[in-house]
Amino acid sequence: MALSFRQTEIVEIARADGRVVVEDLAQRFDVTLQTIRRDLTELADSGLLDRVHGGAVLRTGVSNLGYDERRTMNEAAKAAIARACAAAIPDNCSIIINLGTTTEAVARALLHHSNITVITNNMNVANILVANPGCEIMVAGGAFRRSDGGLVGELTTQFFEQFKVDYAIIGASALDADGDLLDFDLAEVRVSKAIIRQARRVFLVCDHSKLGRSAPARLASLGEITEMFTDKPLPDDLAQRCSDWGVKINLG
């Protein structure tokens, strides 16, 4: 099931608060109680929430959204972010691209670049860039995740440590108020940390739905990022932190 933006937000509220209440959600999204009840029923049918009297609770074992749900979420925003990021990438350079649906959008936006080398642990990125004859593609080894086409693990980390590239393009599952990039998978975090270390410039691509989300594993601080590409202005406090760190914010 492809989630609507409202349904995605409902799941995120449930993840943060433990439960959601029909009346509160109807007021928050300015829709009818019937609309919210229908959303909760669909989310329960998809296995993300359990219905309880007056609302719903997060189903035990639910962590990040599935790949198919994430791929269809905020597609227009991701495409705009990707175009802005690709415009900042010149021809004749080397790039590492990691896991994520937004980084895959960047790969599509790089299809007309020439004489670029892309190193990735994302099989979807590699398959997208096959269509660009001006792109040399190098794919990491490691444990393959069927759920999202990613390669992770110690072999993947060691592979990236062999390179020093011009740009890294990374995503994140969450961005908290302190400016920490967060993720759900510790194995993926280890790989992404290596990617950051091996790049001269690091570009974060992240749509507004990641702001204020929570995930258990810390990937990095925004202070370690060169530029961030997003679709909406950051909260004032976080924007000031980025200014202090010298991190450029680009709106797609």
C-alpha positions in Angstrom: 0.0 0.0 0.0 1.3 3.5 -0.9 0.8 5.8 2.0 -0.5 9.3 1.6 1.4 12.1 3.3 -1.2 12.3 6.1 -1.0 8.6 6.7 2.8 8.8 6.8 2.5 11.6 9.4 0.1 9.5 11.4 2.6 6.6 11.6 5.3 9.0 12.7 3.1 10.5 15.4 2.4 6.9 16.6 6.1 6.1 16.6 6.9 9.2 18.6 4.0 9.1 21.1 3.1 5.4 21.2 -0.5 6.0 20.1 -2.8 8.3 18.2 -6.2 9.6 19.0 -8.9 10.1 16.3 -10.1 13.4 17.6 -6.6 14.9 17.9 -5.7 13.8 14.4 -8.9 15.2 12.9 -8.1 18.5 14.4 -4.4 18.4 13.5 -5.1 17.7 9.8 -8.4 19.6 9.6 -10.4 16.6 8.3 -13.4 14.7 9.5 -13.4 11.9 12.1 -14.6 9.5 9.4 -11.5 10.3 7.3 -9.1 9.6 10.2 -10.9 6.4 11.0 -10.6 5.3 7.4 -6.8 6.2 7.5 -6.3 4.2 10.7 -8.2 1.2 9.3 -6.0 1.2 6.2 -2.8 1.6 8.3 -4.0 -1.3 10.4 -4.7 -3.4 7.3 -1.2 -2.7 6.1 0.3 -3.9 9.4 1.7 -0.6 10.6 -0.8 0.2 13.4 -3.3 -1.7 15.7 -6.7 -0.2 16.2 -7.8 0.5 19.8 -10.8 2.3 21.2 -10.6 6.0 20.1 -7.5 5.6 18.0 -4.5 3.3 17.3 -1.2 2.2 18.6 2.1 1.4 16.8 2.2 -2.3 16.0 5.0 -4.1 17.9 8.1 -4.6 15.8 7.4 -1.7 13.4 10.5 0.5 12.8 11.1 2.2 9.5 8.5 2.4 6.7 8.9 -0.2 4.0 10.8 0.6 0.8 7.7 0.7 -1.4 6.0 3.1 1.0 9.0 5.3 1.2 9.6 5.3 -2.6 6.1 6.7 -3.3 6.1 9.2 -0.4 6.8 12.9 -1.4 7.9 11.9 -4.9 7.6 15.5 -6.3 9.7 16.9 -3.4 12.3 14.2 -3.8 12.6 14.9 -7.5 13.0 18.7 -6.9 15.7 18.0 -4.3 17.4 15.6 -6.6 17.5 18.2 -9.5 19.0 20.8 -7.1 21.6 18.4 -5.9 22.6 17.2 -9.4 22.9 20.8 -10.5 25.6 21.3 -7.9 27.6 18.2 -9.2 29.9 19.0 -12.1 31.0 16.7 -14.9 34.3 14.9 -14.6 34.1 14.0 -10.9 33.8 11.0 -8.6 30.7 10.4 -6.4 29.6 7.9 -3.7 25.8 7.5 -3.5 24.4 5.5 -0.6 21.0 4.0 0.2 17.7 5.7 0.1 14.8 6.7 -2.2 16.0 10.3 -2.4 19.5 9.3 -3.4 17.9 7.2 -6.1 16.1 10.3 -7.3 19.6 12.0 -7.5 20.8 9.1 -9.6 18.0 9.8 -12.1 18.9 13.5 -12.1 22.5 12.5 -13.0 21.6 10.7 -16.2 22.9 13.5 -18.4 26.2 14.1 -16.6 29.4 13.1 -18.5 32.6 11.5 -17.4 31.5 10.7 -13.8 32.4 7.8 -11.7 29.7 6.6 -9.3 30.5 4.2 -6.5 27.5 2.8 -4.6 26.1 0.2 -2.3 22.6 0.8 -3.8 21.7 -1.7 -6.6 18.8 0.6 -7.6 21.2 3.5 -8.2 23.5 1.2 -10.3 20.5 0.1 -12.4 19.3 3.6 -12.9 22.8 4.9 -14.0 23.2 2.1 -16.5 21.3 4.4 -18.9 24.1 7.0 -18.7 26.9 6.0 -21.1 29.1 8.8 -19.5 29.0 7.2 -16.1 31.4 4.5 -14.8 29.7 2.5 -12.1 31.4 0.6 -9.3 29.2 -1.5 -6.9 30.3 -2.4 -3.4 30.3 -6.0 -2.1 28.5 -7.0 1.1 25.3 -8.5 2.4 22.5 -7.9 0.0 19.2 -6.6 1.4 16.3 -7.7 -0.8 14.0 -5.2 0.9 15.6 -2.1 -0.7 18.4 -3.3 -3.0 21.1 -2.2 -0.5 24.5 -3.7 0.3 25.7 -3.4 3.9 28.1 -5.0 6.4 31.8 -5.0 7.1 32.8 -5.9 3.5 30.8 -2.8 2.3 32.5 -0.6 4.8 36.0 -1.9 3.8 35.2 -1.4 0.1 34.4 2.3 0.6 37.6 2.8 2.6 39.6 2.2 -0.6 38.4 5.4 -2.2 38.7 9.2 -1.8 35.9 10.8 -3.8 34.9 14.4 -4.7 31.3 14.1 -3.5 29.2 11.8 -1.3 25.4 12.0 -1.6 23.7 10.5 1.4 20.2 10.3 2.9 19.0 9.7 6.4 15.9 8.3 8.0 15.5 11.1 10.5 16.9 14.5 11.5 16.3 15.7 15.0 16.2 19.2 16.5 19.9 19.0 17.6 20.9 18.5 14.0 21.8 14.8 14.3 21.2 12.5 11.4 19.6 9.3 12.5 18.8 5.9 11.1 17.2 2.6 12.0 19.9 0.2 10.9 23.3 0.1 12.7 24.9 -1.8 9.8 23.8 0.9 7.4 25.1 3.6 9.7 28.6 2.1 9.8 28.7 2.1 6.0 27.4 5.7 5.8 30.0 6.9 8.4 32.8 5.4 6.2 31.3 7.2 3.1 31.4 10.5 4.9 35.0 10.0 5.9 36.0 9.2 2.3 34.5 12.2 0.6 35.8 15.7 0.1 32.3 17.2 0.1 29.2 15.6 1.6 25.7 16.4 0.3 22.7 15.4 2.4 19.4 15.0 0.5 16.5 15.0 2.8 12.8 16.0 2.5 10.9 17.8 5.2 9.2 14.6 6.4 12.5 13.5 8.1 12.5 16.6 10.4 11.6 15.8 13.9 11.5 12.1 13.3 13.1 9.7 15.7 15.4 6.7 15.0 17.7 4.9 17.4 21.1 5.1 15.6 23.1 8.3 15.2 24.8 8.6 11.8 26.4 12.0 12.0 25.8 15.7 12.8 24.7 18.2 10.2 28.0 19.9 11.2 29.8 17.1 9.3 27.8 17.9 6.1 28.9 20.3 3.4 25.5 21.1 2.0 21.9 20.0 2.6 19.3 19.8 -0.1 15.7 19.9 1.1 12.3 21.1 0.1 11.2 23.4 3.0 13.0 25.8 5.3 14.5 24.4 8.5 13.2 25.5 11.9 14.9 28.7 13.0 17.0 27.0 15.7 18.3 24.3 13.4 18.9 26.8 10.6 21.0 28.9 13.0 23.0 25.8 14.0 23.7 25.1 10.3 24.8 28.7 9.8 27.2 28.4 12.8 28.6 25.2 11.4 29.0 26.7 7.9 26.5 24.2 6.3 24.8 25.5 3.2 21.0 24.8 3.0 19.6 24.5 -0.5 15.8 24.4 -1.2 14.7 22.3 -4.1 
